């Protein structure tokens, strides 16, 4: 009997927890307040050894974050289920009226979530503090707890009323198990309702920050672009300037912040003689604008991957803003902080380089929300992790600082490695036409080479000049197979300093992938 009650209470708790979780996500949609599942998901990720994290990221790629969020929701539902099992034992329906049980369970749940679970997950008990936090948990947790308590009392009460008469009545007696009208809510029914409620809870949740559809669009894109006027692009090559909607997007967040531009300010603090607080318009007016093309690549981009794009950016030099703040001569490090809690650092010398920008436009339009509106950082020769979006604070310090991804094992410098990729293969009269891109940060590309015999020999590709410093370069080549058969072709680049692209293979963690991209073709 007690085991049956506990089982029914568990599934009732799961169903009630699914509804409570839906309330949390609804509150997030209305107010933008992060949810407990998001906090829990970030903690789960941070508890993983960084080798395991890198392995999962490499295999799951775009699915990694939604699966992490779904796992956090599942773990939370298990917790709600255990709470339901405990409630049916500690607050039995035979002794307490339903309204009293609902209030008691709701109050206990609110206290546990607000004062025990959230501080334990967010704080240092389980490791470094999180960037995803619930700033004012009392109200959303109270709403969710009220729903949980009320629904749990209703479901568990119905389940127990169905069990008790059956144990007292004889076979075929009134209220017995054979009476379909009085069976109440069985475990299978509760399970089905739990699954439905859980689906509702997370339906709007796992929004992909890394969008496979938009990334694939950079490959499928057609039409005229800047490269066509000086270099013959093969059909199927991406635009040299990536349309904003197709620009790759990577974020640590499960739901990216939406910043109210009218209320946004940039703070320049720390070791400065004149702290600054600038609105967007004041930032734009603070220094002459700079426009340039620049390619961005994610440090987690696999060999030949799609996490690389190019845009035309507009902003002001960071050194002009720092000059107005009167940097103290003791300062050595610039710490950059964002709305979403993300943080990074660069040496002061990099911040003072005239190529380091605070960008507020992308491809001739205001910076879009998903790319860091209203302001993001642009730095030459570094992977995207060193160029924060949604910037709010620039702090000058006299000590090194370990940023968000560095805390999880990624490179402190994050210098872009020379890499190249195939993007299209077209057969024409027995000839294979090849096209792709190469990128080496601000070092530029000196040449691109193709091999069809396992690297024993290499032939050159035609190389298009870059749009600017720190931009990818397109290449094309023609190859005629010596005989029918299956061939594996590989591509490599040589940067502007004469260094050949690392052969690898090497995973992305901790400082970017290495290896030659290959394609397999068959003739005859």
TIDRENFI-18936 format. One line per 2 residues: number of its first residue (from 1); for each residue x, y, z of C-alpha. Coordinates in Angstrom, 3 decimals, padded with zeros to 6 digits. Layout:
% TIDRENFI-18936
NUM = X:Y:Z; ...
//
This chain:
% TIDRENFI-18936
1 = 000.000:000.000:000.000; 002.712:002.491:000.974
3 = 004.713:001.632:-002.129; 001.649:002.166:-004.308
5 = 001.011:005.526:-002.654; 004.623:006.613:-003.155
7 = 004.519:005.584:-006.805; 001.263:007.447:-007.407
9 = 002.624:010.454:-005.526; 005.798:010.448:-007.651
11 = 003.900:010.565:-010.936; 001.497:013.127:-009.568
13 = 004.543:015.196:-008.593; 005.975:014.868:-012.090
15 = 002.704:016.075:-013.620; 002.420:018.963:-011.156
17 = 006.122:019.783:-011.681; 005.621:019.940:-015.441
19 = 002.902:022.526:-014.938; 005.116:024.472:-012.524
21 = 007.972:024.397:-015.035; 005.614:025.725:-017.690
23 = 004.808:028.617:-015.345; 008.537:029.413:-015.027
25 = 008.966:029.495:-018.798; 005.830:031.604:-019.193
27 = 007.202:034.055:-016.625; 010.447:034.161:-018.567
29 = 008.582:034.961:-021.760; 006.778:037.817:-020.037
31 = 009.698:039.315:-018.097; 012.927:037.894:-019.540
33 = 013.908:036.450:-016.151; 016.066:033.301:-016.565
35 = 014.499:030.071:-015.351; 015.674:027.462:-012.877
37 = 016.160:024.886:-015.691; 018.574:027.271:-017.431
39 = 020.582:027.730:-014.246; 020.578:023.999:-013.641
41 = 021.644:023.279:-017.237; 024.628:025.641:-016.993
43 = 025.668:024.012:-013.725; 025.421:020.550:-015.300
45 = 027.626:021.699:-018.185; 030.184:023.257:-015.857
47 = 030.392:020.102:-013.768; 031.473:018.109:-016.828
49 = 035.232:017.593:-017.264; 036.235:019.865:-020.116
51 = 037.420:016.885:-022.190; 033.935:015.358:-021.926
53 = 032.337:018.718:-022.705; 034.476:019.125:-025.835
55 = 033.639:015.578:-026.952; 029.913:016.134:-026.533
57 = 030.100:019.495:-028.284; 031.971:017.948:-031.221
59 = 029.418:015.156:-031.651; 026.184:016.960:-030.763
61 = 027.083:020.399:-032.176; 023.832:022.360:-032.667
63 = 021.881:019.931:-030.473; 024.165:020.322:-027.456
65 = 022.382:023.222:-025.770; 018.776:022.153:-026.339
67 = 019.644:018.669:-025.092; 021.314:020.166:-022.027
69 = 018.211:022.235:-021.320; 015.955:019.218:-021.863
71 = 018.157:017.226:-019.470; 017.852:019.958:-016.855
73 = 014.062:019.975:-017.235; 014.010:016.186:-016.856
75 = 016.153:016.382:-013.718; 013.884:019.050:-012.280
77 = 010.822:016.911:-012.982; 012.439:014.008:-011.157
79 = 012.927:016.334:-008.200; 009.287:017.384:-008.337
81 = 008.335:013.714:-008.551; 010.321:012.864:-005.429
83 = 008.653:015.802:-003.734; 005.282:014.340:-004.641
85 = 006.247:010.930:-003.245; 007.359:012.564:000.003
87 = 004.217:014.690:000.226; 001.810:011.729:000.108
89 = 003.582:010.229:003.099; 004.077:013.370:005.164
91 = 000.766:015.088:004.367; -001.777:012.269:003.848
93 = -005.108:013.196:002.278; -006.993:011.142:004.860
95 = -005.966:013.587:007.619; -005.792:016.969:005.906
97 = -008.249:018.735:003.594; -007.115:019.406:000.038
99 = -006.786:023.190:000.376; -004.586:022.871:003.453
101 = -002.357:020.297:001.736; -002.030:022.526:-001.311
103 = -000.937:025.528:000.761; 001.469:023.459:002.858
105 = 003.114:021.828:-000.168; 003.320:025.149:-002.038
107 = 004.971:026.874:000.916; 007.470:024.061:001.436
109 = 008.278:023.998:-002.295; 008.810:027.765:-002.389
111 = 011.202:027.632:000.561; 013.157:024.714:-000.883
113 = 013.481:026.228:-004.353; 014.264:029.766:-003.187
115 = 016.522:029.131:-000.214; 018.085:025.726:-000.826
117 = 018.074:024.586:-004.457; 018.791:027.897:-006.228
119 = 021.630:029.067:-003.910; 023.250:025.632:-004.103
121 = 023.119:025.533:-007.902; 024.114:029.168:-008.501
123 = 026.763:029.518:-005.810; 030.252:028.195:-005.237
125 = 029.200:025.001:-003.452; 029.336:023.105:-006.756
127 = 032.108:025.135:-008.391; 032.591:028.603:-009.840
129 = 029.594:030.971:-009.750; 027.344:030.859:-012.800
131 = 026.704:033.581:-015.336; 023.058:032.513:-015.671
133 = 021.204:033.516:-012.505; 017.651:034.190:-011.365
135 = 017.927:037.762:-010.043; 014.572:037.982:-008.216
137 = 013.321:034.422:-007.682; 010.661:035.027:-005.031
139 = 007.754:035.849:-007.343; 008.291:033.303:-010.168
141 = 009.032:030.565:-007.638; 005.917:031.514:-005.644
143 = 003.744:031.241:-008.750; 005.287:027.930:-009.768
145 = 005.044:026.559:-006.221; 001.375:027.515:-005.973
147 = 000.602:025.654:-009.194; 002.656:022.685:-008.046
149 = 001.037:022.504:-004.623; -002.506:022.862:-005.916
151 = -002.150:020.356:-008.728; -000.273:017.857:-006.578
153 = -002.980:017.993:-003.907; -005.682:017.433:-006.520
155 = -003.902:014.584:-008.307; -002.654:012.729:-005.246
157 = -006.015:013.147:-003.507; -007.837:011.543:-006.431
159 = -005.303:008.742:-006.558; -005.700:007.887:-002.874
161 = -009.473:008.027:-002.939; -009.347:005.461:-005.691
163 = -007.159:003.101:-003.661; -008.875:003.209:-000.264
165 = -012.413:002.087:-001.259; -010.968:-000.735:-003.336
167 = -009.162:-002.109:-000.310; -012.329:-002.028:001.808
169 = -014.871:-003.260:-000.731; -015.348:-006.866:-001.719
171 = -015.168:-008.146:-005.288; -017.717:-006.287:-007.383
173 = -018.543:-004.034:-004.421; -019.301:-000.368:-004.925
175 = -016.220:001.660:-005.584; -014.123:-001.463:-006.243
177 = -011.432:-001.803:-008.855; -013.922:-003.228:-011.295
179 = -015.936:000.015:-011.376; -014.513:002.086:-014.228
181 = -016.359:005.171:-013.072; -014.501:005.313:-009.760
183 = -010.938:004.285:-010.629; -009.670:007.881:-010.212
185 = -006.307:008.823:-011.675; -004.076:005.780:-012.127
187 = -000.322:005.799:-012.582; -000.543:005.350:-016.338
189 = -002.978:008.274:-016.641; -000.718:010.467:-014.528
191 = 002.287:009.446:-016.600; 000.504:010.420:-019.812
193 = -000.484:013.770:-018.327; 003.058:014.262:-017.036
195 = 004.508:013.762:-020.493; 001.982:016.183:-022.011
197 = 002.610:018.831:-019.371; 006.364:018.439:-019.705
199 = 006.060:018.891:-023.448; 004.103:022.105:-022.938
201 = 006.691:023.286:-020.410; 009.631:022.988:-022.715
203 = 007.989:023.595:-026.083; 009.107:027.207:-026.178
205 = 012.309:026.595:-024.275; 015.025:024.979:-026.319
207 = 015.480:027.722:-028.879; 018.620:026.912:-030.823
209 = 021.264:029.572:-030.367; 023.239:027.769:-033.052
211 = 020.864:027.533:-035.995; 021.691:024.726:-038.474
213 = 019.189:026.152:-040.971; 020.808:029.587:-041.023
215 = 024.304:028.122:-041.183; 023.387:025.825:-044.068
217 = 021.968:028.858:-045.799; 025.465:030.313:-046.193
219 = 026.286:027.336:-048.377; 023.093:027.293:-050.400
221 = 023.047:031.073:-050.974; 023.112:032.280:-054.556
223 = 023.309:035.609:-056.338; 025.706:038.439:-057.068
225 = 028.226:039.592:-054.482; 031.443:041.544:-054.280
227 = 033.637:038.606:-055.255; 032.014:038.050:-058.669
229 = 033.450:041.264:-060.089; 037.067:040.135:-059.701
231 = 037.003:036.368:-059.235; 035.002:033.592:-060.910
233 = 032.947:031.948:-058.223; 031.687:028.457:-058.798
235 = 027.975:027.962:-058.535; 027.141:027.055:-054.951
237 = 029.837:029.130:-053.221; 028.642:031.285:-050.310
239 = 028.503:035.082:-050.634; 031.802:036.696:-049.780
241 = 029.913:039.054:-047.469; 027.560:036.910:-045.425
243 = 023.978:038.200:-045.243; 023.170:039.100:-041.647
245 = 020.393:036.513:-041.416; 022.865:033.787:-042.438
247 = 025.785:034.897:-040.266; 026.782:032.130:-037.859
249 = 025.670:032.602:-034.285; 027.049:030.917:-031.164
251 = 026.160:031.795:-027.596; 026.537:030.304:-024.146
253 = 022.916:031.229:-023.411; 019.834:029.096:-023.765
255 = 017.894:032.322:-024.390; 019.897:035.349:-025.496
257 = 019.218:038.713:-023.825; 017.142:041.410:-025.473
259 = 018.612:044.776:-024.528; 016.542:047.951:-024.334
261 = 018.764:050.211:-026.434; 017.136:053.369:-025.092
263 = 018.238:052.456:-021.555; 021.582:050.808:-022.401
265 = 024.807:052.348:-021.135; 028.457:051.435:-021.453
267 = 030.465:051.783:-018.239; 034.233:052.293:-018.325
269 = 035.530:051.649:-014.820; 038.481:050.377:-012.806
271 = 041.915:051.923:-013.122; 040.844:055.057:-014.953
273 = 041.109:058.688:-014.007; 037.687:059.534:-015.421
275 = 035.033:056.791:-015.266; 032.584:056.941:-018.148
277 = 028.903:056.129:-018.555; 027.889:056.405:-022.208
279 = 024.572:055.915:-023.959; 024.655:054.490:-027.475
281 = 024.368:057.932:-029.041; 027.088:059.275:-026.764
283 = 029.337:056.360:-027.711; 028.803:057.032:-031.413
285 = 029.609:060.716:-030.917; 032.658:060.055:-028.741
287 = 035.055:059.225:-031.602; 035.264:059.098:-035.413
289 = 033.500:056.016:-036.856; 035.445:053.188:-038.491
291 = 034.055:050.784:-041.117; 035.675:047.546:-042.258
293 = 035.089:043.992:-043.399; 036.019:041.307:-040.909
295 = 035.626:037.544:-040.727; 034.646:035.940:-037.431
297 = 035.229:032.265:-036.637; 034.195:030.269:-033.580
299 = 036.950:028.468:-031.678; 034.726:025.371:-031.678
301 = 034.516:025.324:-035.482; 035.403:021.874:-036.767
303 = 037.721:021.359:-039.734; 035.683:022.509:-042.727
305 = 032.856:023.641:-040.453; 030.236:026.367:-040.914
307 = 030.930:028.494:-037.836; 032.651:031.206:-039.857
309 = 031.199:034.277:-041.619; 032.147:037.720:-042.889
311 = 030.364:041.063:-042.530; 030.958:044.782:-042.905
313 = 031.091:046.379:-039.465; 030.968:049.944:-038.188
315 = 032.029:051.218:-034.784; 034.485:053.334:-032.820
317 = 037.995:052.458:-031.754; 038.218:051.129:-028.207
319 = 041.405:053.119:-027.680; 039.528:056.377:-028.310
321 = 037.021:055.513:-025.579; 039.782:054.406:-023.198
323 = 041.693:057.590:-023.942; 038.698:059.653:-022.862
325 = 038.593:057.630:-019.640; 042.271:058.411:-018.894
327 = 043.706:054.944:-018.308; 045.905:054.646:-015.237
329 = 049.513:053.678:-015.984; 049.181:050.683:-013.630
331 = 046.559:049.057:-015.863; 047.641:045.983:-017.830
333 = 044.366:044.158:-018.547; 041.014:045.102:-020.046
335 = 038.086:043.082:-018.682; 034.911:043.129:-020.792
337 = 031.527:042.212:-019.308; 028.192:041.628:-021.002
339 = 024.502:041.783:-020.157; 024.269:037.986:-020.001
341 = 027.066:037.663:-017.432; 029.684:036.722:-020.014
343 = 033.153:038.099:-019.424; 036.452:038.140:-021.287
345 = 039.789:039.885:-021.053; 042.527:041.098:-023.376
347 = 045.877:042.756:-022.715; 045.749:046.537:-022.634
349 = 048.023:046.639:-025.680; 045.394:044.744:-027.727
351 = 042.629:047.061:-026.526; 044.706:050.095:-027.511
353 = 045.415:048.725:-030.986; 043.635:050.952:-033.546
355 = 041.997:047.885:-035.122; 040.051:046.938:-031.959
357 = 036.506:048.235:-032.325; 033.300:048.686:-030.382
359 = 030.891:047.831:-033.197; 027.292:049.045:-033.379
361 = 026.451:048.338:-037.052; 026.565:045.182:-039.169
363 = 026.162:045.171:-042.949; 024.857:048.735:-042.921
365 = 022.177:048.175:-040.275; 022.088:048.529:-036.469
367 = 023.654:045.498:-034.829; 020.968:042.780:-034.539
369 = 019.937:041.433:-031.157; 021.359:037.941:-031.720
371 = 024.726:039.393:-032.749; 025.148:041.520:-029.635
373 = 023.003:044.643:-029.910; 023.597:047.371:-029.225
375 = 027.414:046.992:-029.034; 029.909:044.166:-029.405
377 = 033.703:043.946:-029.481; 035.738:043.225:-032.624
379 = 039.386:042.157:-032.387; 041.648:041.027:-035.204
381 = 043.292:037.607:-035.247; 041.196:036.158:-032.397
383 = 038.404:033.605:-032.318; 034.902:034.838:-031.557
385 = 035.068:033.936:-027.853; 037.410:036.909:-027.296
387 = 034.926:039.365:-028.846; 031.968:039.714:-026.447
389 = 028.435:040.610:-027.520; 025.915:042.706:-025.543
391 = 028.789:044.682:-024.012; 027.994:046.741:-020.902
393 = 031.272:047.245:-019.004; 034.935:047.788:-019.780
395 = 037.052:047.493:-016.650; 040.751:048.352:-016.444
397 = 042.771:046.158:-014.056; 046.380:045.510:-013.054
399 = 046.071:041.715:-012.902; 045.268:038.842:-015.286
401 = 041.649:037.774:-015.602; 040.222:034.392:-016.589
403 = 037.132:034.686:-018.788; 034.051:032.488:-019.079
405 = 035.324:029.931:-021.601; 038.863:029.934:-020.231
407 = 037.415:028.752:-016.905; 036.220:025.666:-018.790
409 = 039.582:024.858:-020.338; 039.672:026.934:-023.525
411 = 042.667:029.001:-024.645; 043.425:032.334:-022.988
413 = 044.841:033.829:-026.203; 042.484:032.164:-028.733
415 = 044.617:033.114:-031.743; 042.985:032.080:-035.036
417 = 044.714:029.115:-036.677; 045.245:028.866:-040.409
419 = 042.467:026.739:-041.883; 040.765:026.048:-045.201
421 = 037.774:024.193:-046.555; 036.085:022.815:-049.642
423 = 032.693:024.322:-050.311; 031.693:023.115:-053.757
425 = 032.615:020.431:-056.319; 031.255:020.670:-059.861
427 = 031.923:018.128:-062.651; 032.312:019.565:-066.117
429 = 033.506:017.534:-069.151; 035.543:015.123:-067.038
431 = 037.097:017.911:-064.964; 036.390:018.486:-061.297
433 = 035.943:022.166:-060.466; 036.668:022.911:-056.806
435 = 036.004:025.991:-054.697; 036.291:026.972:-051.057
437 = 037.713:029.406:-048.560; 040.850:029.873:-046.457
439 = 041.375:031.977:-043.346; 044.337:032.873:-041.161
441 = 043.183:035.897:-039.192; 045.204:039.042:-039.737
443 = 048.128:037.019:-041.142; 046.292:036.598:-044.447
445 = 046.626:033.769:-046.957; 049.642:033.450:-049.279
447 = 048.481:030.379:-051.218; 046.097:027.420:-051.195
449 = 047.079:023.935:-052.367; 045.190:020.747:-053.247
451 = 046.381:017.142:-053.071; 044.764:014.105:-054.683
453 = 047.378:011.514:-053.685; 047.394:011.583:-049.892
455 = 049.693:014.591:-049.572; 052.574:013.259:-051.674
457 = 052.133:016.098:-054.150; 050.220:019.377:-054.168
459 = 048.952:021.643:-056.942; 048.047:025.334:-056.476
461 = 044.574:026.844:-056.458; 043.702:030.270:-057.809
463 = 043.323:032.667:-054.881; 041.141:035.737:-054.655
465 = 042.420:038.740:-052.731; 040.711:039.503:-049.396
467 = 038.091:042.179:-048.814; 040.311:043.496:-046.046
469 = 042.607:042.561:-043.204; 041.321:039.588:-041.193
471 = 038.985:038.380:-043.945; 038.624:034.937:-045.442
473 = 039.788:034.424:-049.018; 038.069:032.387:-051.698
475 = 039.954:029.927:-053.870; 039.149:027.760:-056.904
477 = 040.916:024.944:-058.731; 040.467:022.451:-061.562
479 = 041.514:018.811:-061.422; 041.252:016.025:-064.011
481 = 041.443:012.476:-062.590; 044.160:010.317:-064.185
483 = 041.844:007.291:-064.366; 038.427:006.095:-063.217
485 = 038.204:005.405:-059.505; 037.572:006.899:-056.076
487 = 039.795:009.715:-054.877; 040.184:011.640:-051.641
489 = 041.193:015.259:-052.116; 042.509:017.473:-049.331
491 = 043.140:021.188:-049.096; 045.659:023.209:-047.114
493 = 046.594:026.878:-046.865; 049.811:028.764:-046.254
495 = 049.479:032.001:-044.287; 051.076:035.350:-045.002
497 = 054.083:034.539:-042.817; 054.874:031.388:-044.812
499 = 053.573:028.942:-042.190; 051.724:025.904:-043.570
501 = 048.327:025.094:-042.087; 048.669:022.563:-039.209
503 = 047.984:019.061:-040.497; 046.411:017.639:-037.360
505 = 044.082:016.008:-036.750; 043.406:017.809:-033.488
507 = 040.112:018.570:-031.708; 038.806:022.070:-031.142
509 = 039.595:022.115:-027.401; 041.498:023.994:-026.102
511 = 042.682:026.343:-028.876; 040.907:025.451:-032.126
513 = 040.809:022.491:-034.487; 043.684:021.433:-036.730
515 = 043.625:019.257:-039.823; 043.100:019.218:-043.576
517 = 039.545:019.251:-044.913; 038.894:016.403:-047.358
519 = 036.310:015.431:-049.968; 035.800:012.007:-051.505
521 = 034.883:011.809:-055.210; 034.284:008.946:-057.621
523 = 034.833:008.927:-061.377; 033.928:006.257:-063.891
//
